């Protein structure tokens, strides 16, 4: 992997991990479009660690409160939030264990991945099309619904943040609370994926000669991921979350015709 490829793929991973446009879908399409070979398990680990660090840094105070609640009896709401995050994580774990191979098969189909970007675009429009709004906190049912959205996002082209935030909005959760919960949900999802990939890496071994480009990719993924978090939260506050659908339709339709030709 060259340094240019490391910068490009790290930027794509970092921005699209949290923007509602699908990081996995963009990596599939970018690699297919530019003829960049699959970078392997080690690359997947380092860029996921980069994006994980960005969400840990942004939500460090919230995470500290959640951790402190484990031994502070008065912090009932924070302990409840931990339970909701566990519930929200379960659907993706079940989907990965039972249908992981079927989901992964789509990674070799860039035309289908492009169409799934259009599906994400439709998801982002649903709350406005249905005229739904709400100001509820995240509860057990809404956490489970958002968890189902995260499970669907195992497919490349379905955005994790897009599917989970939309699911929260459909459950009439307050938009800002839905966005925060979605980002907190990403922590066990990204960390779990990195651990699974590390286990695979230990089984197959890896080439350690790419340290420089890999570190560059991780740093770029971290910085762009942090920028993406600020961007999404600003879009949510201004009621412009659905605007990302315009890009998704353009990218998805053009990608489908390009790769199916």
C-alpha positions, 0 to 999 in steps of 0.5 A: 500500500502506498502513502497516497492509498493510505491517505485516501482510504483513511480519509474515506473510512474516517469521514464515512464511518460517522457521516450517514453514507456508509463507510464499508460501501465507500471503501468497496466502491473506492477500491473497485473504482481506482483498482486498489487491491483489498488492503487486508485484515491489518488495514481494517484493524488500524483504520477502525482503531483510528475511528474508534479513537475519534468517538472516544475522544469526542464523547470522553466526558459522557463515557467517563460518567457511564463508567463512574456510574458502575460504582456510584449508586445514585447515577441511575440514568447512566447505568440505565444507558449502559443497559440500553447500549447492551440491548442495542448491540445484540441484534448486530451480534446475532446478525453477524453470527447467523448471516455474516457470510451472506452479508460479506458476499455483497462486498464483492458486488460493487453494483449491488453496494451502489444500489444499497447507497440509494436504500440508505438515501431513502432511509434518511428521507423516511422521517420527513416523508412520513412527517414523524417527529418526537422528543422522547428519550431513548427507551428499551423499545427504541434502543432495540429498533436502533439495534436492528438498524445497526444490524442491517448496516453490516451490509456495505452501502447501508450506513450504520449512523444513517440506519440507527439515527433514522430508526431512532427518529422513526421511534420518535426519539429526540434527534439529538438524543438519537444521534448521541445514542447512535455514536455511543452504539458505534463504540462496541460495534467498532471495537467488536469488529476490530477484535474479531479482525485481530483474531483473524489476523493472529490466525493468518499472520500479517506483513509487518513491512507496511507500518508507515502507511498504516499509521498514516491511514490510522491518523487520517481516519482519526482526524476525519472521523472526528470532523464527521462527528461534528458535521453529523451533530450539526446537521441534526441540530439544524434539521438537515440530516436528510440532505445527505440523501441527495449525495447518496442517490447521486453516488448510488445511481452513478455507481450502479450504472458504472459497475453494471455496465 
